Every structure is written in structure tokens, then in C-alpha cells.
């Protein structure tokens, strides 16, 4: 089974059925409608193989960089 087939299999009934969910669970992100006619994209990054010596700050930078790359690759553009 491929990634999107797994997502469909496990989460096809799990997407929130609410007015503020524009695009529910998918490839590590969702699109939500927020007040004042703005939309927000959320993304989740998993940091693999962190070292024992890696500081929390370094781990946070790594997760942030991965999340930003995923958003860029998906075509998201910053509003600010």
C-alpha cells in the first residue's frame, strides 16, 4: 500500500466535518478557515534519529526547518 492509500484507509472517516475545515487530514497537513476571512495551513514534522547530545533548541530548529520545507514544497506562501 502507498502513503495516500494508507491515509485514505485509516482516516477517510476521521476528517472533521466542520465548517472551519477546508481540507482535512492529508499528507501531514490540513487547511483550516480562521476568523476574518483568513486561512491557515498546519503541518506536522517528525524528527527522526535525534542524538542524545542534541539540544532541545537544535531539535526544535530541525523540526521547524522540516515543516517549512514541506509547506514550501506544497506551494504555501507566507502572509507576513
HELIX and SHEET records of a PDB file:
HELIX    1   1 UNK A    3  UNK A   11  1                                   9    
HELIX    2   2 UNK A   56  UNK A   73  1                                  18    
SHEET    1   A 3 UNK A  21  UNK A  23  0                                        
SHEET    2   A 3 UNK A  29  UNK A  34 -1                                        
SHEET    3   A 3 UNK A  38  UNK A  43 -1                                        
END                                                                             
